[in-house]
């Protein structure tokens, strides 16, 4: 038995033009001297996207195409969060958050849970409308946003036993399987239900195991390969192989993943890459493709989060 998080990850945290991950995407489309907030947000986005790429490069490829696109897409959300009502976020706290991604746990990064240093209390009480964690009061508060919305309500992170929909609803270090729980460790017994492995391990033959590296022997029925780093169990060679990447319209599946898109097919047709929809375009199972991250499908249309508009 094996459990493992899917690659797709919508970035709704706050990145660095300078620092460990370089200046990819900084200052895109700007014709004025950067404000302190813009500089801080570019720093945060570069750190965030760089760390995600280090932990799970496939997430970046599928959701954005590359790190530069990830940075460019997330900077405006950060800038909007600085202008949100009730926020405790400032350019200084954004820079501190950016620096924290250097040592952020991949278990948290791949599920979109920011490092503890990024948690800045705001002024809004529990239940208040919000678009960003930093609008909510209390050290363990966050903005709980439904999957089909860009605004949500302030809530407390779940302790062990609290109900949850994803790991992001739980306190740092906990995982979600209907309720928040402490994960089991490497080489410990797991069952994919009440005994969950952390995101960076796989539950293989009822034991939490490190994902298998490139070239390792494998069985497709219980693929143990390192999916986050672009590996899958080749059913013919029965070894962990690297996924090929495919552009829009190209054949996918059977060892090929889509760049900035999803793999789909109409009945009787071979699977091809469907590009993620841009902002303002139709989305959703009945109307079209998935949205280019970090936009969400809100009312059948791709919309990028704007925390400052959540009142």
Order of alpha helices (4+ residues) and beta strands (2+ residues): alpha-alpha-alpha-alpha-beta-beta-beta-beta-beta-beta-beta-beta-beta-beta-beta-beta-beta-beta-beta
